[in-house]
Amino acid sequence: MQQAMHCPQHMFTNSSLRILSTSKCDIVISPSVQISWISLRSLTFDSIWLRDGAIAKILSGCPILEIFNMKSVTAFGPLDINSASLKKLVIEQCVVGDGKDVLKMSAPNLQLLALSGNFLHCRFQLVNVSSIVLASLSYFGEYCGDNHEKMRSQLLELLERLERVKELHLWDWCIQVLSVGNVRDLPSPISSGKMLTLHTHVTKWDIYGIASVLQRSPYIEKLVVDLSSPYHENFISSCNSEGKNPWATRERTYSPCMHLKTIKIVGFKEVDEEPVLPLLQILLQSAMVLEKMVIKIGSQVTSNARSVLPRNSSD
């Protein structure tokens, strides 16, 4: 295994640096070092080890940072992302080793948030993020039904903080967790967003769960169901060891979507058509003011959360 390189202390002071991308580094900041990246606007960490509260020191030394990408970051201590200038935050698979397993984010001007990858032992805590316009949740936690309540509680806490985002992207694991909650008649938060994209395959297990997610978005105007996205292990199956369809004995009633005008189905031929057709029926019955429906044959590249975010010239 290749040993990580230690970042030299003199690199933490540079007044002209605008874009910084670093990987496979162990970042330890000496107490006497004052970080000064006063011109830095875009920062990317890939396979980084952060020690002794390094993240707080770094962000305090970047007064105009707008874009922060974190991939496979391990924090030995608190991982608190606190920035008044940050506009785009992308986090993919991080580990917080402070004993609390909490990734805390406070960014009053944040507009784009994407969480993806494995977060088995990490809980998100959003504070002061009311400016987010687009949120993408393609992360996944445990697939054990015994821990469903814990997983669901953490997801609901996150969704409650994101209830005012205009555009929300949900991937299969999040949809499945919400689906199981709906089977058990547990309430889910209401979203005020106008655009909803669901990245999942449609199976007998989650078709009506998708419908329940839609019903909890009463103000939605545009719905995209991307059937070409990668599909992870089925969380719902782990909650139902007998293999029975959890929706089979339930009364199937759907609240009308009074604002839904556009529906787009992508990747129709890439999955079994049998469960997709009932979904189309549900959508047509629910969308009372539908103006446009597009069914696309073939795939649309949406391999991860990064692909749904608009590009920035400094990214």
C-alpha positions, 0 to 999 in steps of 0.5 A: 500500500502506497504511503500518503505524502505529508503536505509541506507547511509552506504550501499553506500560504499563497496569495495568488492560488485560485484552484487547488486539487490534491490527492493522497496526502496526509494534511497536518497543520502545525499550530504556528502555521496560519493558512492564507489562501485569500484568492482560492475559489476551488478546492478538491481533496481526493483520498486525503487524511485530515488531522487535528481539526485541519478542515476548520483551519483550511476553510478559515483561510479561504475567505472567497472559496466557492467550490469544495469537492471532497472524495474519500476523505478521512478526518481524524477529528471533527469534520465541520464544514463552515463557510460563508462563501461556499456555493457548491459542495460535493462530498463522496464517501467520507469517514469521520473518526471523532467518535461522534461520526457526524459530518456537520455543514454550515454554509448560508450561501450554499446553492449546490449540495451533492452527497454520494458513496458509502456513508455507513458510519456517518450522520449528516447535520445541516445548519444554516443551508436555506440557500440550497437550490439543488440537492443530490442524494446518491449516498447509501448506508446499511442494507440491513432491515434491522437498522431501518429505523436508524437509517430512516431517521437520519435520512428524514433529518436530512430531507427536512433540512432540504425541504425548500430546495427547488430541485431534488435528486434521489437515488435508489437507496434513499427511495427504498428507505422511504418506501419501507417507511411508507409500507409501515405507515410512517410519515415522511417530510413534505417537500416544496420543490418544483423539480424531482428526479428519481434515479432508480430501477422500477421493481415490484418492491419499490414501484409504489414507494416511488409513488409515495415519494411523489405524493410527498412533493405536492408542488412538483412541476417536473418529474424525471424518472431515470431508469438507466442509473446503477442499481445497488442491493435492494434495501426493501428485500432485506426488510422482507425476508419472505419475499412477498410484495409489501404493497400487495395487500394495501389499498392503492389510492393516490393523491392528485398532483395538481402542479405536475406538468412534465414527466420524463422517463429515461432508460425505458428499455433497460429494465423489465417493462412489466413493473414500469407500465403500472408506474406510468398508469399511476403517474397518468392518474395522478398528474391532473394538469399534465402537459408533456410526457417524454419516454426515452428509449435507451440510457442517460449517463448519470453514473454519480451525483457529479453528473447532475450538477452544472459545471463551473468555469473554475471547477 
